[in-house]
């Protein structure tokens, strides 16, 4: 069992030990090699939009960042691509 962490003031932080254990367990679940992207030029661009983002994005925001016309069919298409990426 992990020991609780001790801060500068001498306080213990048992939640840090729990967090470390959780993150370590989750890291083991990720594949060593990222999966291949589907064959479409928008997928790398979508990932670039998310890499540059500083907050949450909606399908409409991604569609706008990709310079697609803001029509419902384009927004829904972008939403479908986002679902495939997830």
C-alpha positions as a Markdown table, in Angstrom:
| # | Residue | x | y | z |
|---|---|---|---|---|
| 1 | Unk | 0.0 | 0.0 | 0.0 |
| 2 | Unk | 1.3 | 3.5 | -0.8 |
| 3 | Unk | 2.3 | 5.8 | 2.0 |
| 4 | Unk | 0.4 | 9.1 | 2.2 |
| 5 | Unk | 2.4 | 12.0 | 0.8 |
| 6 | Unk | 3.7 | 14.7 | 3.2 |
| 7 | Unk | 3.6 | 18.3 | 2.2 |
| 8 | Unk | 5.9 | 21.2 | 3.3 |
| 9 | Unk | 3.8 | 21.9 | 6.3 |
| 10 | Unk | 3.9 | 18.3 | 7.5 |
| 11 | Unk | 0.3 | 17.6 | 6.4 |
| 12 | Unk | -0.4 | 14.3 | 4.8 |
| 13 | Unk | -2.1 | 14.0 | 1.4 |
| 14 | Unk | -3.5 | 10.5 | 1.1 |
| 15 | Unk | -5.5 | 11.6 | -1.9 |
| 16 | Unk | -2.3 | 12.0 | -3.9 |
| 17 | Unk | -1.4 | 8.3 | -3.2 |
| 18 | Unk | -4.9 | 7.3 | -4.5 |
| 19 | Unk | -4.5 | 9.6 | -7.5 |
| 20 | Unk | -1.1 | 8.1 | -8.4 |
| 21 | Unk | -2.4 | 4.6 | -8.1 |
| 22 | Unk | -5.4 | 5.4 | -10.3 |
| 23 | Unk | -3.4 | 7.2 | -13.0 |
| 24 | Unk | -0.8 | 4.4 | -13.1 |
| 25 | Unk | -3.6 | 1.8 | -13.5 |
| 26 | Unk | -5.2 | 3.8 | -16.3 |
| 27 | Unk | -1.9 | 4.3 | -18.1 |
| 28 | Unk | -1.5 | 0.6 | -18.5 |
| 29 | Unk | -4.8 | 0.4 | -20.4 |
| 30 | Unk | -3.6 | 2.7 | -23.3 |
| 31 | Unk | -2.1 | 1.0 | -26.3 |
| 32 | Unk | 1.6 | 1.4 | -26.9 |
| 33 | Unk | 1.0 | 2.6 | -30.5 |
| 34 | Unk | -1.9 | 5.0 | -31.2 |
| 35 | Unk | -4.5 | 3.6 | -33.6 |
| 36 | Unk | -4.6 | 4.6 | -37.2 |
| 37 | Unk | -6.8 | 7.5 | -38.2 |
| 38 | Unk | -9.6 | 6.8 | -40.7 |
| 39 | Unk | -8.9 | 7.7 | -44.3 |
| 40 | Unk | -10.1 | 11.3 | -44.6 |
| 41 | Unk | -8.1 | 14.6 | -44.7 |
| 42 | Unk | -10.2 | 16.2 | -41.9 |
| 43 | Unk | -9.2 | 13.8 | -39.2 |
| 44 | Unk | -5.6 | 15.2 | -38.7 |
| 45 | Unk | -7.0 | 18.7 | -39.0 |
| 46 | Unk | -9.6 | 17.9 | -36.3 |
| 47 | Unk | -6.8 | 16.7 | -34.0 |
| 48 | Unk | -4.9 | 19.8 | -34.7 |
| 49 | Unk | -7.9 | 21.9 | -33.7 |
| 50 | Unk | -8.1 | 20.1 | -30.3 |
| 51 | Unk | -4.3 | 20.4 | -29.8 |
| 52 | Unk | -4.6 | 24.2 | -30.2 |
| 53 | Unk | -7.8 | 24.5 | -28.1 |
| 54 | Unk | -7.6 | 26.0 | -24.6 |
| 55 | Unk | -11.2 | 24.9 | -23.6 |
| 56 | Unk | -14.1 | 22.8 | -24.5 |
| 57 | Unk | -15.2 | 22.6 | -28.2 |
| 58 | Unk | -18.5 | 21.9 | -29.8 |
| 59 | Unk | -19.0 | 20.3 | -33.2 |
| 60 | Unk | -19.9 | 23.8 | -34.5 |
| 61 | Unk | -16.6 | 25.2 | -33.2 |
| 62 | Unk | -14.6 | 22.5 | -34.9 |
| 63 | Unk | -16.5 | 23.0 | -38.1 |
| 64 | Unk | -15.8 | 26.7 | -38.0 |
| 65 | Unk | -12.1 | 26.1 | -37.2 |
| 66 | Unk | -11.9 | 23.8 | -40.3 |
| 67 | Unk | -13.4 | 26.6 | -42.4 |
| 68 | Unk | -16.5 | 24.6 | -43.3 |
| 69 | Unk | -19.6 | 26.5 | -44.0 |
| 70 | Unk | -21.8 | 26.5 | -40.9 |
| 71 | Unk | -24.7 | 24.5 | -42.3 |
| 72 | Unk | -26.4 | 21.8 | -40.3 |
| 73 | Unk | -25.2 | 19.0 | -42.7 |
| 74 | Unk | -21.6 | 20.1 | -42.2 |
| 75 | Unk | -21.9 | 20.4 | -38.4 |
| 76 | Unk | -23.6 | 16.9 | -38.3 |
| 77 | Unk | -20.8 | 15.5 | -40.5 |
| 78 | Unk | -18.2 | 17.0 | -38.2 |
| 79 | Unk | -20.1 | 15.6 | -35.2 |
| 80 | Unk | -20.0 | 12.1 | -36.8 |
| 81 | Unk | -16.2 | 12.4 | -37.4 |
| 82 | Unk | -15.7 | 13.4 | -33.8 |
| 83 | Unk | -17.7 | 10.3 | -32.7 |
| 84 | Unk | -15.5 | 8.1 | -34.8 |
| 85 | Unk | -12.4 | 9.6 | -33.3 |
| 86 | Unk | -13.6 | 8.9 | -29.8 |
